[in-house]
Amino acid sequence: MYATVHQFRRNTATESGDWGRALAAELHPGPAPLGGCVLGQVAGVLGAAVAFWPDAASADEAAAHTRPGTTWLDTDVYEVVSAEFAPAAPNYAQASRFAGPRDEAQVRAEDFAGHERIWPAARQVPGIGPVFVLRAEDGAGLVLGFAESVAAIEAVQKAVLSTELLPGEDPALLTGPERIDLHRVFHHTLPASVTTGGIR
């Protein structure tokens, strides 16, 4: 599965009613995606429209489409390499960005840490929702973690930071994200299950 991420500059003056659903519908007027969401920074003017697609060709086609009248900043296509599911309502999202290029050793180290150390700690936190790990061709990563509240996201951060490196983990390869944004979820139709490309 693949994902498109359309980043845009929000116009709060027009954000009335179910504007997130309307934006998603206008952005993808063709074949419907497998799911997606519209996010807006809690303390900022940026937003992101995320959509999930069954293959790279569908994602590439969707990435070429923009909505007239919206200030689009960037559009990226990622492979969904991992997805974890938890039942809490996805009211908020944390977007952690790992800038590229990242070499194979970094990608493997981050994927191992995510599966073997970070997710086992995070999934114990009440209020956590699904987590999607996206990878670009140059190894850049985007982790979208959803939760029912800001407090739950903060609790996840605390739980993850309290973990210790597992045997064999190299801290030199785990440089962490270059940017973390907290978003409110204005619209979502997140898939309940996915078929990913697997861990690299």
Secondary structure as UniProt FT lines:
FT   STRAND          2..9
FT   HELIX           12..14
FT   HELIX           19..27
FT   STRAND          35..41
FT   TURN            42..43
FT   STRAND          46..53
FT   HELIX           56..63
FT   TURN            68..69
FT   STRAND          71..84
FT   STRAND          92..98
FT   HELIX           104..113
FT   HELIX           114..118
FT   HELIX           119..122
FT   TURN            123..124
FT   TURN            126..127
FT   STRAND          128..135
FT   TURN            137..138
FT   STRAND          141..147
FT   HELIX           150..161
FT   TURN            167..168
FT   HELIX           171..173
FT   STRAND          179..188
//
